[in-house]
Amino acid sequence: MDTIRVFAPATVANVAAGFDILGFAVNAPGDEVTVRKTDSEQVVMSSITGDNGKLPTDPQKNTATIVIIKLLEHLGIQQGFEIELKKQMPLGSGMGSSAASAVAAVYAANQLLDTPLSPMELLPFAMEGERAACGAAHADNVGPSLLGGFVLIRSYDPLDVVTIPTPESLYCTLLHPQIEVLTDDARKILRKHILLKDAITQWGNVAGLMAGLIMSDYELIGRSMHDVIIEPVRSLLIPGYDEIKQAAIDAGALGCSISGSGPSLFALSTSEELANSAGEAMQNACSQNDIESELYISPINKQGPKILD
Amino acid sequence: MDTIRVFAPATVANVAAGFDILGFAVNAPGDEVTVRKTDSEQVVMSSITGDNGKLPTDPQKNTATIVIIKLLEHLGIQQGFEIELKKQMPLGSGMGSSAASAVAAVYAANQLLDTPLSPMELLPFAMEGERAACGAAHADNVGPSLLGGFVLIRSYDPLDVVTIPTPESLYCTLLHPQIEVLTDDARKILRKHILLKDAITQWGNVAGLMAGLIMSDYELIGRSMHDVIIEPVRSLLIPGYDEIKQAAIDAGALGCSISGSGPSLFALSTSEELANSAGEAMQNACSQNDIESELYISPINKQGPKILD
């Protein structure tokens, strides 16, 4: 096999209380790559569509190429690859756009090399894509995009990543308000010190969320979807945030918070119908501030990357 | 039935990363009460043994009587009770001594009243015992003593308490160094502000601990038993702490930390044999500082209070 086409899913990092340690994957949106073996020894980005010319084509700077370069270095293999990247999701949306490209590419290349590494073993290379995209090799988007479902990053040093069982009937609503929030800005406005009291509230909710997910206790998931530390600060960057969130909950969602560093919001619901209702309500609330938005409804993605052909 | 004898178990609060939100019960030690209906309308402490005269006998101040007074007020029942309290565990040890007395008493009285309330419904009354004993109605000792197993206090407002499945082969080693650490002092030395970075490490470990417990992943439990916020401060009050902890881990325990606010330490192991080895090693390490200690080895208590006769 010399050519492969792979889809990798978008992801929601943080998941309310789980700042920097938790994420999950959705079925849509996501990115698609076509990776081809070539006779050269170069890894080349041959085309990018859907990015409005915003992404770098330099193989050392694009997330989809750097991950393959790092993988080849690790394996000690000299092999040329040509990559076509089809962006099917907005950049800078807080839905793990760079992660989806990185995961699709490294998964595809690993397949073409006869699968020397498992998905878990590919994770450090996918993380290098995040380093190229935003300066930090974080795993809370590439983890779930690569492994599917909910993924806990318990620790970075040493890297300790745990896949968490996904309750059967959980649906995700993703709303992308068409405004720009830079990841870097979203990180800079966070306080370096927090109150111990708030931290205790937060880790109570983290513990509740984990227990709710693993025991499929939907009410507990809902009761635990509160972020008292990050959301109060970052939501200031999203016009109408409180109204959009309230609209989701009033429509029957278990809870609603910021997806990654925003500006997207996500809600979790116990059925596709409720996820649709929440989405409609969120989009309506968002339009009150004259902000256009994109809406995605999806079950939790349990598979990770998918080979298309 | 006019008389009942009830045992309620000691508990380990905090459980490394889970400061103020998590606790579990052990089979031993624990406290025993004998509660008797009387013809008066008074709740009376008729005798206390095993406390070296340290506990108050004023019904409004003793944890074992105040919980019954609060229960009767809530039920709107006028009934006299006479309580004999047999302390079978050290006071101020960090093993939930006041909680065990409160739970045994309120559980016993509820039985004699033909069980109007479930154990979960008794929790707010048991918490009143903690308020009498230490000024704050915390639930991380009374919760597990009353409900058995691991108990998560997700939130106090509203009170949200979740019982967490207990892995089958988990054993607890409890070492009580015979020094005094006042709960109040142990709380006062904590910083009010902490680094967000440390909080993230902590809630990663809280999440790992919850996942490990519910999925019976013993290695994950061990990897998650790290407290980077409270333990580094409170352990300063316990001579030889680092050596005792290291001895437990070297002997094969999954992890070791402070029980409650100390001075007791607890370790978790995957067998009784390992729990015994850890205990021996911990006691040896403790004696290096010429400090006597009491040692308890026990499976996790899954039952909560036990009716003796």
Interface residues (C-beta under 8 A of the other chain):
Chain A: A17 G18 F19 D20 I21 L22 L152 I153 R154 S155 D160 V162 I164 P165 L190 R191 K192 H193 I194 L195 L196 K197 A199 I200 T201 Q202 W203 G204 N205 V206 A207 G208 L209 M210 A211 I214 M215 D217 L220 R223 S224 I229
Chain B: A17 G18 F19 D20 I21 L22 L152 I153 R154 S155 D160 V162 I164 P165 L190 R191 K192 H193 I194 L195 L196 K197 A199 I200 T201 Q202 W203 G204 N205 V206 A207 G208 L209 M210 A211 I214 M215 D217 L220 R223 S224 I229
